[in-house]
Amino acid sequence: MIQLPSPRSFAEGQRLVYGWLAAAAGMFCGACAVAMICLLMWGGWSPAEEHSIVLIFGGALGGFIIAMTAVIIGLLVGGPVGRFKGSAGRDGVELEAAR
């Protein structure tokens, strides 16, 4: 495995941490999605409750994937050292893209 250089500044260290968090979130999301699909396929559900279980698990799986995608994008784009800054106050919402 290639040894990466150590971060030279606090911002580089934060980017490294957020990169690892985003990678871990993606792997966790994928593992949970596979586990839910396996449970649906081999769960031994009775024919009477299959439709309800598929609806519940489908909604949960869809929501889970959307939420994890939002977390991953938020970590990569808008972390503490990200290029997008936003604030909300009584005057409204302000979004700013730094160059």
SULHULIN-V7712 format. One record per backbone hydrogen bond with DSSP energy under -1.0 kcal/mol. CO is the residue of the C=O (numbers start at 1). NH is the residue of the N-H. Records with the same first field share a line. If there is no record, write none. Layout:
BEGIN
CO: NH  NH
END
This chain:
BEGIN
9: 13
10: 14
11: 15
12: 16
13: 17
14: 18
15: 19
16: 20
17: 21
18: 22
19: 23
20: 24
21: 25
22: 26
23: 27
24: 28
25: 29
26: 30
27: 31
28: 32
29: 33
30: 34
31: 35
32: 36
33: 37
34: 38
35: 39
36: 40
37: 41
38: 42
49: 53
50: 54
51: 55
52: 56
53: 57
54: 58
55: 59
56: 60
57: 61
58: 62
59: 63
60: 64
61: 65
62: 66
63: 67
64: 68
65: 69
66: 70
67: 71
68: 72
69: 73
70: 74
71: 75
72: 76
73: 77
74: 78
79: 82
83: 98
85: 96
87: 94
92: 89
94: 87
96: 85
END
